[in-house]
Amino acid sequence: MNGFRNSSRNGQVWRYQRAGSRAVILEVSGRWMEAAEAWRRAAGVAPRTDWQ
């Protein structure tokens, strides 16, 4: 079972997806400054390979 080997990376992706969905919610509700900050935070959490 290789589930344990990838657990840390999966945790990173999960945190990134949560941060991204929070930013979307803020955008939809019109809170642009907070959404931009949430996107910046999501970018800092995301694994770098996902951005290439």
N, C-alpha and C positions, 0 to 999 in steps of 0.2 A: 504494500500500500504506500503510494507516494504522496498521500494527502498532507502528511506532516511536513514534508520537505518544502512545499510551496506555501505554507501557512502564512509566513511573514509577508510575502508578496501579495497574497490574496487579501491580507489585512490592509495593506497600503491601498490597493485598488478599491476596497470597500469604503475606506475612509474618504478617498477621492470622490467616489460616486455620491456619498452622502453629502459632502461639501458642495458638490456641483448641483445636486437637486435642491439644496437649501438656497443656493444662489438663484436658481430658476424661480423658486417661490418668491423670493424678494423682488426679482425683476417683474414678475407678473403683478405683484401688488404695488408696483411703482416706486419701490425703495431702491433707486438706482445706485446711490453711494454705498449702501450696505451690500448690495448685490456685487458691485465691483470688488469690494473688500473680500467678500466670500469667495469670489473667483480667484483672487490673488492667493488666498489661503489654500484653496483647492490645488492651485498650480504648485504651491510649495510642498504639498503632501504627495502629489502624484509621482509615480516612478518616471524618471526622465525618458525612458524608452517609449512611453506612450505618446510623447509629444513630437516624435520624429516621423 
